[in-house]
Amino acid sequence: MRRLTGDGTAVVILSQALDAPLLDAATWIVLAEGTVGASGPPANFQQGGALPAGILRPHGLRPHQLPHPETAVPRRSGSTAPALELRNVTFGYRQDGQRRRRGVMRRAGQASAAGGLPCPVLQGVDLAVHPGEVVAVTGPNGAGKSTLLRHFNGLLRPANGSVLVQGTDIAEQPVGSTVASVGMLFQHPRDQLFERTALREVGFGLDRQVGRAAAMDRATAALAAVGLEGEAQAHPSELPASRQRLLALATVLARTPAVLALDEPTVALDGRSLAVLDAAVRSAAEEGAAVVLVTHDLAYARQVAHRVLVLDGGRLAEA
């Protein structure tokens, strides 16, 4: 940023967090309730009094302070079987000649007549997550973290190895039959939002699972759990990015899955929304769900998870 400003380029950064680059800014403008609440050099905000409560602060100094790891979700005792288990999972993508020139990747299932070299992403991955356990997976961009999550419900199938949900190998099961057991929050919430209102979004398909009356109760409770009870009739596409993410989370929570898989759940969340996410994750784990979250927010991962794993070079390792 200093190089750009030194060349005479004006730089504007929009953020809900006080990240390190913002400390070098000449001026901060604080928006609150649609208006400019305060402005001035960063030194004017050192005490934080002029900052809205939802702004994330460096070094974990947040208005909604997340609990210390020692007070995280209690790990369930006993010898319960894993809710989710990956055994020696290997997966890769391939490129045939035409697609290679276009830079488009394809899944490397079984060898095809067109051929193509495999591009390994996961190599002999073993993972077991028990009911009530929260596991965070971090790693560099492109390491395959989202690819890993998509194996949990069969959106992707391993070239070798197996995926078990509640003790059952899902290899031959259609994706639709696993969604009741594995709830997936995608990295981009718009990928899973399509209904006309938030309430309809959360309740979609629930009536076939639990009946009409119970479906409405669950949908309403899930919206309340993520702080969206007042926006039940709002159109999902008109919600800001942070609320779209929380709405997508509500669609998952309403189904009370045995496995909760969250892909970059903290993106675009301010302090208040992060506290809502944190409460939802902890509540799901306390009720017996096995939670796996992929995140670049290592500080959050260490605060909420029982284990933090790193995916790099196609393999998982303890952080």
N, C-alpha and C positions, 0 to 999 in steps of 0.2 A: 504494500500500500504506500509506503514512503517513497518508493521509486516512482510510482504513478503520480503522486502529488508533486514530487520534485520535478517531473516533466510537465507540470502545469495541468494535469488531468484532475478534474473534480471527481471525488469518490463518495458515493452515498451507499451506506450499508444499512439494511433493514434487519433487525434482530430482536428476539424476545429475551436474549441472554447477554450479559456483559462479558463477551468474549475478549480475549487479549487484544485483537486488533482495534477494538473500540477504544481502548485506553490511549491510543495515539491520535484519536480524532481531535479536530479543533473544536467541534461543537457537537453536543448531544441535544437532540430534540425528542422529548418524551410525549408520546401520544397516549391519551386516556379518555375513554368514552367519546371518541370521535373528535377530540380537540387537542390542541397543544397544551399540555399540562405544565411543562417547564422546558427551558432551554438554556444553554450556556456551556462553558468549558467543562470537561470531566471533573476537574477539581471541585466544582460547585456541588457535586453529587457524592462526595466521599462518604458522608454520613448516611446516605441512602434515603433520607427523609422525603425527598422530592420524587422518589421512584415509586411507581405503583407496586403493590404487593406481589403481583404475579411475575415480575421480572426476575429471571434467574441470575444469581450472583456468583462470582468466581469462588473457588475454594469451598464449595458446598454451603456458603452462607445464604441459604434460601429462606424466605418467609415461611414456607411450608416445609420445614426441615424433615427430611426422610430419616427414619430410625437408623441407628447404628447397627452394623451387622449382628452384634450380639443380641439385638432385640428384633431381629428379622423373624419371618415366619418360622415357628418351631418345626424342626425336622420331625417327621412322623417316625415313631419307633416301631419295632417289630420287623418281621421278615416278609413283608408284603411283596408280591411279585411286581415287576416293573409294569407301569402303565404303558410305557413306550420303550421299545428296544430295537436298536439297529445292530445287526450282526454282519461284520465284514462287508459293509456296503461299499461298492465301487461304482462310479458313474462318470461318464464323460460326454463331451459333445464332439461332433464331427463336422467336417466341411467337405462337401464334394466340390468338384472343379468349379462349377458355375457359382455356387453359393460362396466358395472361398473368395472368388474375385469380388463379390459384393460385400464380403465381410459379415455374412449372416451365418450364425451358428445353428447347427441342428443337433438334436439328441442322438447320442451314439448307442442305440440299442443293439440289436443283433446286426451282424455284418449284412450289407445289402449288395445287390448287383452293381450299384453305382460306386461302391467302394467308399473311400474317404478315410483319412487318418483320424483316430480318436484323439480328443483333447481332454485328458483326465482332469476331473475336478475333485472328486472324492476317491480316496484310495484306502480301502480296507478300514472304513470307519466303524468303530464299535461305540455304542452309547446306550446306557440304560438310565431311565428316569422313572422314579417311583412316585406313587400318589403322595401329594403334599409337598413335593420337592420342586424348587425353582432353580433352573439351570440357565445361565447366561452364556451365549456363544458370541465371541467377538473375533476380530481379525481384519486384515486389510481389505480394501475394495477389491472385488473380483476374486476373493478367496473361495467363494462357493457357499456362503452362508444361507442365502435365499434358496439356492439349489438344495441344500441340506433340508431345510424346512419343508420343501415341497415333496419330499419323500415320505413325510409323516402320514399324509392322507392319500397317497397314491397319485398325486398330480404328476410326479415323475417316478419312474420305476428303475431300480438299480440294475445295472448290467450284470453284477454279481452280488451275492449276499441277500439278506432278507430284512424286512421291516415287520415288526410285530406290534400290534396295538391290543392291549389287554390280553396278551398271550396268543393272539391269533395272527398268523401270517396274512398280510393283506395283498399278497402278490396277485391272487386271482379275483379279488373283490373289486367291483367298480367303485370309482371315486365317490359316487353318490351314496354308497352304503357305509362309507367311513366318516362322512361329515358329522354324523351324530356323535361320534366318539372323539373326533379330532377337530377342534375349532381353530381356524386359521385367520389371523389378521395379516393382510397383505401389506407390503411396504407402501403401496400407493392406495389409499382408501377408496378412491374413485373406481378402482378395478372391481369392487364388490358392492357398490351402491347403485341402485337402479330404480327404486320405488319412488312414489309421488310424495310420500310424507315419511318423517322419521319413524313414526309408530308403525306404519305399514312395512317399512324396511326391516325393523327388528322382528316383526311378527311374521314375515314371509315364510311360509312352509311350516311354521311351528304347529299349526292346527293339525297337520297330518301326524305330527309326533306326539302331541299331548292333548289334542282336542281344542275346540274353538275357545271355550271360556278360559281354560288354563293358559292358552297361548296369549290371550290378551293380558292376563295377569302377569305372565312372565315378561312380555314385551314392555309393559309399563314399569315393572320393577327394574328391568335392565336399563331403561332410559334414566330412571332415578339414580341408579348406581353410578352412572357416568355424568350426572349433573345436567341431563338434557330433558328432564321431565317437563320443563316449560316450553320446549320446542317440539313437542310430539307431532304437531301439524305442520312444521316447517318442511320445505322441500330440501332434500339432502344436498342437491347441487348448489343451493343458495347459502349453505352454511360455510363459515370460514374453515380453512384447512385443519385447524386444531380440532374443531367440533366434528368435522367429517371423520377424523381418526377416532374420536371417542364414540361416534355413532357406529362405525364399523366394529369397534370393540364391543359395543352393546349387542350387536347382532350375533356375536360369538358367545358372549356371556349368557344370553337368554337360553341357549341350548345346553347349558351346564355340561360341557364336554369333559371326558376323562382326561384329554390332553389338550392343552392350550398352547398354541404356537404363535408367537408374536414377532413380526418382522419389522425391526426398527420402530418400535412403538413410541419412542420419545420424540421423534422428529416433529417439529412445529409446535410442540407443547410448551406453554409458559409454566410458571411455578404452580398456579392453581390447577391447571390441567394435568401436570405431572403428579400432583398429589392425588388426583382422582384416579389416574392410571395405577399409581402405587397401591392405593387402597383396593382397587379391583383385583390386581394381581395377588395381593396378600389374601384377600377374601377367597378367591378361587382356590389357592393352595390350601388354605385352612379347611376348605370344604372337601379336599381330597383330590383336586386336579393336579396333574403333573404339568408344570409350566416350563416351556423352553422359549426364551426370548433372545433374538439376535439384535445386537446393538453395538454402535460405536461409542456409546456413552459409558465408558469404563467405570466412572465414578458411580453412576446409577446401578450398573451391574453389580458392583461390589457391595452396594447397600441393600439390594433386594434379593440377591441370589445366594443359595447355599453353596453352589459351585460356579466358578467362572472358567470356561474353556476357550481356547484359542484354536481357530481353524486356519491353517496355513499350510501350503504345499499339499493340500488334499487330505491332511490328517488332523485329528483332534488331539489336543494336549491340555493339561491343567495349566491355568495361567499362573 
